[in-house]
Amino acid sequence: MYQYKLPQKLPYLFEELQIFWGNSNEKFLCELTNNAKFIIDEYTDTYTDWGIDHIGHKLNIFLPLPIFSKIKNLQIKQQIAEQLKKSLNDISDSDLHEYFAQVTINLQQPDEQRLPNLMTDKRFAEADVSHIWDTGFVRAFISHKDKDKNEVEKLNRALKIYGISGFVAHTSIEPTKEWKLEIEKALASMDILVAYITDEFNTGAWTNQEIGYAIGAGINVIPVKIGLDPSGLISHIQAVPKAATTDLLADNMTKYIYEQIPPHKRIDGIITALKFSHSYNCTSKILIRCNEYLKEADDKQKEKLIEAFETNSQVYDSFEAKQQIPEILKEITGKNYSIKGRQLKEIESPIDDQF
């Protein structure tokens, strides 16, 4: 059976459209594509132009009730379907000689919940993006102008202390990798976007598209004000102010970043930072900034925290860690812990001994 190419490109076409929709504040279209299921009926139409056959496909979109109910009437539903069809065909590669002949929008039924998601089921696999990020760290895409790459890379190194792995396009891409594809992979797999706003930030086509992508995909944006105030789609977001040093800026940013991502991701990031802490000073910085977040850890994360303490001499010999980690474990479990050498031991209460 012939493998048509246009249906395989559908998620990437919608990723591109979401950038444009994010830039033009088309929030409903972003919400629609983020929540849609789909089926493609291949080869439903055809025409011949200059002796070349062009193959048409039908895209059937299925929306959950909360999204579908925002479409006010049948006429608007048809207008949205036509808009999607036109937009997809406008950005499709004409050399494929394939096109979308029809787009339909439907209310999702219970048996259609198993269908693939329009934006997620065909994105990059973890194996495709794992080389971009440090394992276990929070993934922060740092959008910036080329002239600021050296300062941004310094910031990236400072953030790593706190368990935040930054993607800096001009330094994170391996020489043999195609740069545009690597940027797309980083955008598709980031946890948060940091906008490093200097005076020329808004003049960049890539920086604006990166912000548009994040907003369209529902990813939070953290502006860092080095020059101008945030503008456009992020004008309403409180910016992290410029600091006297890169280390101080990273410390301030960590609070903003960790408050904008899911608890399990920030806890994993903090524990990973402790696991790889390379000095007592780093351990102290991590715990002073992040100890409150660790109190939200689940049982599996608690075990990872204990492992990080017991396997890293820069943690188990740290005065700050010896003081704080037993208290954090008490908050998590309700039980007391003692330190024997490099090991953390749960203290059994006299009541426990009686049973």
N, C-alpha and C positions, 0 to 999 in steps of 0.2 A: 504493500500500500504506500502511495506517495506521501511523503512528509512535507506538508506545507510549512513555510517559514514564518509567515505573518502571525499566525496564532501563537507561536512560541515567543514572539517578541512582545506580546500584549502587556505583561506586567511592566516591562521597561518603557513602553510607550506611555503608560499611565504614570509612571514615575516622572517622566519628562513633563507630562501635562500638569502634574501636581506642582511642579516648580512654578509654572506659569500661573496656575490658579492661586497658589500661595502668594505670588507677587501682586496679583490683582484682587486679592481678598475674596476669592470665590470659595467661601468656606463650605457651602453645601456640596459642591462638586468634590471637594477633598473628602468630606465626610462620607459621601456616597461611595467613592471608590475604596475607601479604607474599610468599609463594612460589607461590600458586595460579594456575593458568590456568582459564579458564571459557568456557562456552557457555550462552547463555540460549535456551531454547525458548519462544517467545511464544505466548500464548493456548492453553494446554494444559488450562485449567479455567475454569469460570465459575459464578456463582450470581447470583440476583436478590434484592435486598433493597429493599423499599418501592418497587418499580417501577424500580429502578436496577440495571443490569447491572454486575457486578464481574468483572474479567478477571484470571485467574490465570496465572502464568508458572512455568516450571521452570528452576531454576538448577543447572547441572551443573559441579561443581568438580573439577579434576584436579590432583593433588598429585605432586611428584617423590618418588622412592622414599625418600630420607632423612627426609622429613616424614611420608609415608604410613605408614612402618614404626613410627612412634611411637604409632599407634592400635592398642591391644592386641588388640581383637577386634571382631567384627561388631556386637555390641550397643552398644559404645562408639561405633563409627562412626555408627550410626543415631541415637544420643543427640546426638552433635555436630551431625549434619545437622538434627535437629529443633530444637536450640538455635539454630542459625544462622537457620533459617526463622522461628522465633518472634521472635528479636531484630530481624531485618530488617523484619518486618511491624509490630512494636511501634513502630519509629521512622519508618516510612514515612508519607507524607502521605495521610491517608484521603480527601482531596478528589480524589485521582487516580482512585479507584475501581479500583485495580489492587492486586494482592498477589502474594506468592510462594506458590504452591500446593505446591511440592515443592523440596527441596534434596537433591542427591545428591553423595556424595564418592567419587571414583574414583582409582585409580592411573594416573598420567600415562604414556601410551605415546609412543614416539618421534615418531610423526606428529602428536602433540598439542602438541609444543613450540612450534609456530608460533602457537598460540592466544594471544589477548590476556592480559596479566597483570591479575589482579583489582585490584591497587592502583596500578599504574603506567601502563598504556597509555591510560587516559582521564583522567589528571590534567591539571592546567593546562599548557598549552603555554608554552614559554619566552617567547613574545610576550606572554602574559598576566601574567607576573611580572617582566619586565625593568625596569619602571618602579619596582619596589620596592627593588631593589638597585643598588649601584654596579657597573658592568661590570668584570669581572675580579677583584673582591674576594671574599674568603671571606664567606659569608652566615650571620650570627649573629642568631637571633631572641632578643631580650632580654625575658624574661618578668618583669613587675614589677607592683606596685600603682600605682594612679593617683596617689596622693599623692607617689610617688617619681619622677614622670616628668621633672622638671627635672634631678635628679641623674643619672638614667639617660641623658638626652640629652647631658649633659656627658661621660659615660663613652663614649657612642657616638661623639662627635666625637674623643675621645682615641684610641679604638681604630682609627679610620680611618687614622691615621698609619701603622699597621702592616699595612694592606691588609685590614682587617676591616670590612665594611659591616653595621651593626646595624639591625634593624627594631625601632623603638620605637612601639608601636601608637598612642600618643596624639600623636605628632608626625610619623610617617612616612606617615600616610594623607592623601592629597590631599582637600580639602574636598568635591569632587564625587563621591568614591568611596564605595561602600557599605562601612562599616567592618567588618562581620562577614565579608564576602566577601574583603576585603583581608587580614584576619588569616588566613583559611583559605589564601589563596594563599601568604602568607609562611611558614606552617607547612609547606605541601606542598613548598616549594622551598628550605628552609633547609639549611645544612650542619651546624649545631650550635645547641643551645639554651643560652642563658645564663640562669640563674635568679638574679635580684637579690633576695636573701632579707633583707628587713627584718622587724620584729617582727610585722607583720600579713600577711605573704606567704601563709601557709597558710590564711587566712580567705577568700581570693579564689576564687570559682568558676572564673574564667577562668585564673588562674595554675595551679591544680591540673589543669585540663583540658589546658592547653598542655604541662605536664610529662608527663601521661598520653599525649598524642599523640606526643611525641618518643620516649618509651620504646616505645610500640606500633609505631612506624615504624622502630625500630632506630637512632635518632639519639642521639648522645652528649649528655649534659647536664653543664654546668659550673656548679655552685652557687657563688655569691659571697656570703660570710657578712658581711652588714652588721649584722644583728641576731641572729636565731636561727640555730641549727645546722640543716643540712638534715635533713628528716624524711620519713617515709613511704617512697615508692618510691626516693628519692634519699638516704636516710639513710646509706647505705654509701659514698657518694662523697665523696672528700676535697674540701673547699671551698677556694676562693681566699679568703684572709683579707682583712679590711678594711685599707686602706692610708692613710697620712697625707694623700695627695693623690689626686685623680682621675687625674692623669698616671701616678703610680706604680702605681695599681691597674690601669690599662690595660696598662702594661708587664708587670706580673706575670701578668695574664690572658692576654696574648698567648702566653706559653709553654704554658699549659694548653690553650688553644684549638688551637694548631698541633700539639700532640702527639696530639690526638683526632680529627684529620681526615686523609683520604688525602694522601700526599706531593704528588701533582700539584696538588691544590687549594691547599695552603699555599704551594707554590713560586710558582704563578700569582699568589696574593695578595701575596706579598712583592715580586715583580717589578713588579706593578702599583703597589704603594706607592712603590717607587723611581721609577717613571715619573712619578708625580704628586707626588713630594716637593716641598714648597714652601720648604724651607730647608736649610742645611747641618746644622743641629741635628737636623732630622727624618731626614735621610739617615743621620747618625751613629747615631741611636736604632734605626733599622731594621736597620742592619748589625750593631750590637753585639748586638741581641736575636736576629737571625734568620740570621746568616751561615752557621751550620752547616747549616741546612736547604737553603740554595741549592746546596750541594755535591752534592745529590741530583738536580739538574736534568738533564733529557734534552736532546738536541740542539736541539729546537725551543725549549725554554725557555732554553737557553744563548744562542741568537740574540736572544731577547726581552730577556735581561739585558744583552747588549751594546747593543741598541737603547736601552734605558732609560738606560744610562750615557751614550751619545753624543748623546742628544736633550734631556737635562735639565741645565741649567747648575748646578742645585743638587746634581747628582750628579757630573758630570765635573770640577767645580771643588772638590769636597769632598775634604779631606785623607783622611778615613776611606775614601771610595770608591776613591781612587787607591791606597791601601795594600791594601785588602782584595779588590776585585773581580778584579784580575789573579791573585791567589792562589786565589780561588774558581774562576776559569776553569781554572787549572792543575790543581786537584783534579778538575774535571769531565773535562777533555780529556787531561791528562798533558802538556800543552804550555805553554810560557812565553808570556806576553803583555807587550807594552810599550804605553805611552801616548804618542801623538803628537798634541799639541793636545787635541782632544776625542775622538779615535779610539783604539780598542783594536786593536792589530795583533798577530797571531800571529807569534812569532819562529821562523823556520825554522832548524833545527839544521844544522850542517855535514854531518851524515850525510844529511839530506834532500836537500841540494844536490848530492850525488854521484850521485843516481839520477834 
